[in-house]
Amino acid sequence: DVEAALRTVKNYYKIRNTSGPVFRDFLPSKVSPATRKLMMIMKEKDAHGRRIFYFKPGMWVLDESSYVDVHRAMVVCLEYLAKDPTTQTLGVVLLFDYGGFTADKVLAVNVGLIRRAFEYLQFILIGDKFEELHKEIPAKILPEEYGGQAPPLDFESFWNELEGCDDEYRENSSYGYARTSNGDFATVAEIEHQLTFL
């Protein structure tokens, strides 16, 4: 459906335009070292052939990475996944490890976005019963901390590889709606407030 596709693309670029802080410096190479340690896309796929986005919010150090920095890095990763035809068909697995996710981190997160995520995602809460996790993600591709046999996850290697896509991100950022100062869109201060307001 061409009309639906066009609406999706228009909506995407409207979101980019009204979410200025997230899409400012929207390049893999601009993701800070502290934020890179929180997330990556695993090379291997789950039992159903889906890509795995791994995120460890409990390791987030608020003094080193702002909520906007973390949000930006997540969107960089998800955009990388979105261009893969297999991911477009099968979807993606989001593996979140909430160990160490304390109250101060909860208060730094946009609750509205989390609420919206519940509308689109299917949640399976595993806890430390890794047998259930291994039914979806084989133990042979998981590190030891999740009852697996694979070596520790290599965040830096992933981000170094993703930096090779900087030109694609730069080109994609050149498209979309022109920013105006006539009040059509939220101001930077309003956007930053929305991104951080509880």
N, C-alpha and C positions, 0 to 999 in steps of 0.2 A: 504494500500500500504506500504509494509515493507521497500522498498527502500526510499520512501519519509519520512517515520518515522525516518529512520537511518540518512538521510541528516539533518533533523530537529534537532536531538539530537547532531550530530556533530557540526552543526552551533551554537547551544546553548553553547556548551562547548568552542568553539573557541571565542565566544563573551565574555564568562566568563574569558578566559585567556587573552584577549586583553583589558579588562576593569578592570585591576587590582585594582585600588583604590575603585571602587564600590563594588567589591567582596572581599575586604580585611575586615577581622572581620565580615564576612557575617553571623551573627547570630542575631535573634530577641533580645536577651539579651544585645547586644552591641549597640542597637539604643539608642541614648542619650535621656534624659528626655525632652529636648527642642524640639527635632524632633518628639517624640511620640505625642506631642500635636497637630501636624499638620495633621495627617492622621490615618485612621483606616478602618477596614471592618465592616460594620454594621451587626448585627445579623440577622435582618429581611431582606426579599427579596422584590424586586419591584413587580409591578402588573403582570409581566410576569414570575416570579419565578427566576429572576437573582439576584446574589449577588451584593452588592453595596459597592464600594470602595469610601470612602469619603476623600477629601483632601481640606485643607483650606490654600492655599499658602499665603493669605494675612496676616496670623498670623506668618509667617516665620520671625524670628529675625536673620538677617545675621551674627551678632556677636556671636550667640549661635550655629548655625548649618550651615555648609558649603553646597555648592551645592552638593558636593559628598555625604555628610551625608544624605541629603534629597533624592537624587537619590537612594542611597543604601536602605533606608527605604521603598521607593516606590517599589523597586524590591523585597524586602523581602515580602511585602504584596502581590504583584502580583504572586510571586511564591507560596505562601500559597493558593491563589485562584486557580492557575493552576492545582493543584493536585486533585481538586474536579471534578468528572465526569459531574455533572450537569453544572458547569461553562464551562467545555470544550464543552458542547453541546449548551447551551443557550447563553454563553457569559457573560459579566459583565457590570454593569453600573458604570461609573465614575462620581461621583457627586463632582464637583469642585466649591468651593465658593471663588471667586476672590475679595471679599470685602477687601479693604486694600492692594491690590496688587499694590504697588507703583513702580515708575520708577527704583529705586535702585534694587528692586527684579527682575524686568524684565531684567536688565543688568547682573544679576548674573546667569541667566538661559541659558542653551545651546540652542540657537535658532535652530540649526540643528536638534536636537531631536524633538522640537516642530513642525518643518516643516514636519518631517517624520511622526509624529503622525497624521497630517491631512490626510495622505494617508490611514490610517488604521481605523480611528475612525469616527463615525457619531456624529456630534455636534448638540445639541439643546440648544440654548441660552435662558434662562428663564428670567433673570433679577429678578425683585421683584414681578413678576406676578405668585404667587405660585399656582394658580388654574391649570396652565399648568404643573407645577412640580407634582402636586398631581394626575394627570392623569397617570403618570408613577410610581411615588413613593407615596403610600397612606399617607395621612396626619396623620393617626394613628401611623405611625412608625417614623415620622419626629419630631424633637424638635420644640419648639415654635418659634424659630428664623426663621423657614421656613414655618410658618403657620400651624404647626402640633400640635399634642396633646401628643407626647411622652416626656419623661424627657430628659434633656441634654445628649448628647452623652458621653459615658464613655470610653475615650481613654485609660486610665490606665488599666481598666479591660481587654480590648482587648489585649493590649501589654503584660500584665501579663499572659494571656492565651497563647499567641503566644510564649512566652518564653519556654513553655512546649514542643515546637517543636525544640528546639536548637539541640538536637541530630540528628534529620532528616536533618537539614541544614548542620550540621557538616559532616554527612555522604555524602550528596550530593556534598559538597565541596571537598571531597576526590577523586572524579571521574574526568575524563576529560583528557585534554592534559597536559603533563609535561611542565613546564616552562623551556625555554632554554635561554642561554645567547649568542646565535650565530646570533642574529639579525633577527630571524624569526618573532618576534612580536615586537610591539612598546615598548619603554622603559616606565618606570613608569612616568618619567617627560613628555614624549610625550603624554601619556594617560591623565595625569592630565591637561595638556595644552588643549587637545582636549575637555575634559569635561567642561572646564571653558571658552574657547575661544569664543568670540562673533562673 
